[in-house]
Amino acid sequence: MTLSQAATLTKQIITLSIIILTFGLISFIAYKVWYAYYLANLPLIEEKPNLKFGVLPAIDFPKSLVSSSNFSYSIDTSTGNLPKVGVDPGFEKIIKVYFVTKTLASLLSSEKSQVLAAKFDIKSEPQILSETSYRFADNGKTLTVDLDSGNFIFKNDSKTPTNITLDDDNKLTSDFIRSLESLVVLKEDLRKGPSKILLLKNDSNKLTPTNLRSETIAAQISLWPASIDKKVIVTSQFSTSTISGIVYQSAADLNNFLALNFVYYPVDTSTFATYPIRSTEEALADLKSGKGIVIIEPEKPQVSITSIYLGYFLPDNYNPYLQPVFVFEGPHFVAYVPAISSDSVNTSE
């Protein structure tokens, strides 16, 4: 083969290689474009709820003094409309229901209750109310302890608060947390959850709310567990948690506590099932028909609803499941409506 022939052959090979590479590249690009179009036009596969806990028990709401059907409602949210489930943020079509852990009394529970009583300077022997409930009473103080859960209610009628300067809100909250630590009952999610201070004044020998710090003689401090899945924990009194204390002057000293309620049920966030959410239109219809629970009763029969969101309702008594609710809020008004589709809840209870 001459040099001229070799050069010609080399040029032909290079040309053929360029053609093949170009064709391959165009084919690859065309395939990627087609595949992207194919994926974009696939029918959406909706996640289905697993209903792992079966039919859920009805939520143990508090007894309401008034029916939610007694009022007329206007929707005055920022958009002027109800949120859309499956469209608006925070309103998923499918939501998690969590298992709530139930603890049982052990051989040490009785001893632990007596240690707790001693921390409140109660030195009497317990009155046995039942196999799982003790009551201690001494010098105007009473402490009722549930041996299963370790929950307790403390009252001190021996103290009469006076117009002593009250610590600021931040110090009251931080000292309340430290007091719970000293009682060895503080849970980690209570550190991360919201808190609220309610100022109290003396009104005919009764403590009633006030907005004026100048007439305040005591304060109620509430702690809520941290939000779960960006949804707040709500309770039977809304403005007061199941973990709350009434103190005068300072929350740093247990002797300053007039009352302390500690009702806590640990939520196992690793054990859950998924359930379908009903629409906000259905929830509003239930509210209008009397199936909602009015937590804060409005002053007028016409209620302006300015906020609607999903939260998890934590009852005062043990329930094995933490279930979601729609929260309807407005001026001087709060109501709850169950959020799980009625097909998945035992409404006959």
C-alpha positions in Angstrom: 0.0 0.0 0.0 1.4 3.3 -1.0 1.5 6.4 1.3 -1.2 8.0 -0.8 -3.5 5.0 -0.4 -2.8 4.8 3.4 -3.6 8.5 3.7 -6.9 8.1 1.8 -7.9 5.0 4.0 -7.1 7.0 7.2 -9.3 9.9 6.1 -12.1 7.4 5.3 -11.8 5.8 8.7 -11.8 9.2 10.5 -14.8 10.4 8.5 -16.7 7.1 9.2 -15.8 7.4 12.9 -17.1 11.0 13.1 -20.3 10.0 11.4 -20.8 7.0 13.8 -20.0 9.2 16.9 -22.3 12.0 15.7 -25.1 9.5 15.0 -24.6 7.9 18.4 -24.6 11.2 20.2 -27.8 12.4 18.5 -29.4 9.0 19.2 -28.4 9.3 22.9 -29.8 12.8 23.2 -33.0 11.8 21.4 -33.4 8.9 23.8 -32.9 11.1 26.9 -35.4 13.6 25.6 -37.9 10.8 24.9 -37.4 9.2 28.3 -37.8 12.5 30.2 -41.1 13.0 28.2 -42.1 9.5 29.0 -41.5 9.9 32.7 -43.3 13.2 32.8 -46.4 11.7 31.2 -46.6 8.6 33.4 -49.8 8.5 35.4 -49.2 9.6 39.0 -49.1 6.8 41.5 -50.8 8.0 44.7 -49.6 6.8 48.0 -52.3 4.8 49.7 -52.8 4.9 53.5 -51.8 1.6 55.2 -54.4 1.8 58.0 -52.1 -0.4 60.0 -53.9 0.4 63.3 -57.2 -0.7 61.9 -60.3 1.3 62.8 -59.3 4.0 65.3 -61.2 4.8 68.5 -63.0 8.1 68.6 -60.9 10.9 70.0 -61.4 11.5 73.7 -62.4 15.1 73.5 -63.4 17.0 76.6 -67.1 17.6 77.3 -68.2 20.9 75.8 -70.6 23.2 77.5 -72.0 24.4 74.2 -72.7 22.8 70.8 -70.7 24.0 67.8 -74.0 24.2 65.9 -75.1 27.2 68.1 -73.0 29.5 66.0 -72.8 30.8 62.5 -69.4 30.9 60.8 -67.6 33.1 58.3 -64.3 32.2 56.7 -62.0 35.1 57.1 -58.6 33.5 56.5 -55.8 35.4 54.6 -57.1 33.9 51.3 -60.8 34.1 52.2 -61.1 30.4 51.5 -60.8 27.1 53.2 -57.4 25.4 52.8 -57.3 22.6 50.2 -56.3 19.1 51.4 -53.6 17.8 49.1 -52.9 21.2 47.7 -52.0 23.7 50.4 -48.9 23.2 52.5 -49.5 21.4 55.8 -52.7 19.7 54.5 -51.5 16.4 53.2 -54.0 13.8 51.9 -52.4 11.1 54.0 -51.3 11.7 57.6 -49.5 9.7 60.2 -51.2 8.5 63.4 -48.7 7.7 66.1 -48.7 5.1 68.8 -48.6 6.4 72.4 -46.6 4.4 74.9 -48.3 3.2 78.0 -46.1 2.5 81.0 -47.0 0.1 83.8 -46.3 0.3 87.5 -43.2 -1.5 88.7 -42.0 -2.6 92.1 -40.2 0.7 92.4 -43.2 2.9 91.5 -44.4 3.1 95.1 -40.9 4.1 96.3 -40.6 6.7 93.5 -43.9 8.3 94.5 -42.7 8.7 98.1 -39.4 10.3 96.8 -41.5 12.7 94.7 -43.7 13.6 97.8 -40.5 14.3 99.8 -39.3 16.8 97.2 -42.6 18.7 97.8 -41.8 18.5 101.6 -44.7 16.1 102.1 -43.7 13.6 104.8 -46.9 11.7 105.4 -47.6 8.1 104.4 -49.6 7.7 101.2 -53.4 7.1 101.1 -53.9 4.2 98.7 -56.7 5.2 96.3 -56.3 2.1 94.1 -53.6 -0.3 93.0 -52.1 2.3 90.8 -53.0 5.6 92.5 -51.6 7.1 95.7 -52.4 10.4 97.5 -50.2 12.2 99.9 -51.5 15.0 102.1 -49.6 17.1 104.6 -50.0 20.7 105.9 -52.4 21.9 103.2 -50.4 20.2 100.4 -51.8 17.3 98.4 -50.0 15.1 95.8 -51.9 12.5 93.7 -49.7 10.2 91.8 -50.5 7.6 89.1 -48.1 4.8 89.6 -48.4 3.5 86.1 -47.4 6.7 84.2 -45.7 8.6 87.0 -48.1 11.5 86.2 -49.1 13.6 89.2 -51.2 16.6 90.4 -49.9 18.8 93.2 -51.8 21.4 95.1 -50.6 23.7 97.9 -53.4 25.5 99.7 -51.1 26.5 102.6 -49.6 29.4 100.6 -51.3 32.8 100.0 -49.6 34.8 97.3 -49.0 38.4 97.9 -48.0 41.3 95.7 -44.3 40.3 95.6 -42.6 41.1 92.3 -42.9 38.2 89.8 -39.9 37.1 87.7 -40.0 37.9 84.0 -41.5 35.4 81.5 -38.2 34.0 80.3 -36.9 33.3 83.8 -40.3 31.8 84.9 -40.1 29.4 82.0 -36.5 28.4 82.4 -36.9 28.0 86.1 -40.0 25.9 85.6 -38.0 23.6 83.4 -35.3 23.3 86.0 -37.9 22.5 88.7 -39.2 19.7 86.5 -35.6 18.5 86.2 -35.2 18.5 89.9 -38.3 16.3 90.2 -36.7 14.0 87.6 -39.8 14.2 85.3 -38.6 16.5 82.6 -38.9 15.0 79.1 -36.6 16.1 76.3 -39.3 17.2 73.9 -40.7 19.6 76.5 -37.4 21.6 76.2 -38.1 22.0 72.5 -41.8 22.7 72.6 -43.7 25.9 73.0 -44.5 27.6 76.3 -47.0 30.1 77.6 -47.3 32.4 80.6 -50.7 33.4 81.9 -50.6 36.2 84.4 -53.0 35.9 87.4 -54.5 38.4 89.8 -56.5 38.1 93.0 -60.2 38.5 92.3 -62.3 37.9 95.5 -59.8 35.4 96.7 -59.7 33.6 93.4 -56.9 33.7 90.8 -58.2 35.0 87.5 -56.3 36.0 84.3 -55.1 39.5 83.8 -53.0 41.4 81.2 -51.7 43.9 83.7 -48.4 42.9 85.3 -48.9 45.6 87.9 -51.8 43.7 89.5 -50.3 40.2 88.9 -49.6 38.1 92.0 -49.0 34.8 90.4 -48.5 33.1 87.0 -49.4 29.9 85.3 -46.6 28.4 83.2 -47.5 25.8 80.5 -45.2 23.6 78.5 -46.2 21.6 75.4 -44.3 18.8 73.7 -42.5 19.7 70.5 -44.4 19.7 67.2 -44.5 16.5 65.3 -44.3 16.6 61.5 -44.5 20.4 61.8 -47.9 20.1 63.4 -48.5 21.5 66.9 -49.7 19.5 69.9 -53.1 20.8 71.1 -54.8 20.0 74.4 -58.2 20.0 76.0 -57.8 23.6 77.3 -55.8 25.0 74.3 -54.3 27.8 76.3 -53.2 25.5 79.1 -51.1 22.4 78.6 -51.3 19.1 80.5 -47.9 20.2 82.0 -48.4 23.4 83.9 -47.7 25.1 87.2 -49.0 28.1 89.1 -46.3 30.0 91.0 -45.8 33.2 92.8 -42.6 35.3 92.8 -40.4 32.6 91.2 -40.5 29.1 89.7 -37.0 28.3 91.0 -38.3 27.1 94.4 -40.8 24.3 94.7 -42.1 26.1 97.8 -43.5 28.8 95.6 -45.7 26.4 93.6 -49.4 26.7 94.3 -50.2 23.9 91.8 -48.3 21.7 89.4 -50.0 19.3 86.9 -47.8 16.9 85.1 -49.7 14.6 82.7 -47.4 13.3 80.0 -47.7 10.3 77.7 -44.7 9.5 75.5 -45.4 9.4 71.8 -43.4 6.7 69.9 -42.6 8.6 66.6 -41.1 5.4 65.2 -44.4 3.5 65.4 -47.1 4.9 63.2 -49.8 4.1 60.6 -51.1 6.3 57.8 -54.7 7.4 57.3 -56.7 9.5 54.8 -57.6 13.1 55.8 -61.1 14.3 55.2 -61.6 17.6 53.4 -61.8 21.0 55.1 -65.3 21.4 53.6 -66.3 18.2 55.5 -64.7 19.4 58.7 -66.5 22.8 58.5 -69.8 21.0 57.8 -69.2 18.9 61.0 -68.5 22.1 62.9 -71.7 23.6 61.7 -73.7 20.5 62.5 -72.5 20.2 66.1 -69.9 17.5 65.6 -67.0 19.9 66.5 -65.8 20.6 70.1 -65.8 24.2 71.2 -62.8 24.7 73.4 -63.0 28.5 73.7 -66.6 29.8 73.6 -67.1 33.0 71.6 -68.7 36.0 73.0 -71.1 36.4 70.0 -73.1 33.9 68.0 -71.4 35.1 64.8 -67.9 33.5 64.6 -65.1 34.8 62.3 -62.7 32.0 61.5 -59.3 33.5 60.7 -57.1 30.5 60.9 -57.4 26.8 60.1 -54.6 24.2 60.5 -53.9 20.6 61.4 -52.6 19.7 64.8 -52.3 16.6 67.0 -54.7 16.3 69.9 -53.2 15.1 73.2 -56.0 14.1 75.6 -55.9 14.4 79.4 -56.3 10.6 79.7 -54.3 7.9 78.1 -55.2 7.0 74.5 -53.1 4.5 72.5 -53.1 6.8 69.4 -52.1 10.4 68.8 -54.7 11.5 66.2 -54.8 14.7 64.1 -57.5 17.4 64.3 -58.5 20.4 62.4 -58.1 23.5 64.6 -60.5 26.4 63.8 -59.4 29.7 65.4 -60.9 33.1 65.5 -61.2 36.1 67.9 -62.1 34.5 71.3 -62.8 31.2 69.6 -61.2 27.8 69.2 -62.8 24.5 68.1 -61.5 21.1 67.1 -62.9 18.7 64.5 -61.5 15.2 63.9 -59.3 15.1 60.8 -59.3 11.4 60.0 -61.8 10.2 57.4 -64.9 8.9 59.3 -64.6 5.5 57.5 -61.5 4.9 59.6 -62.9 5.9 63.0 -65.3 4.1 65.3 -67.9 6.8 65.6 -70.3 4.5 67.6 -68.3 4.9 70.8 
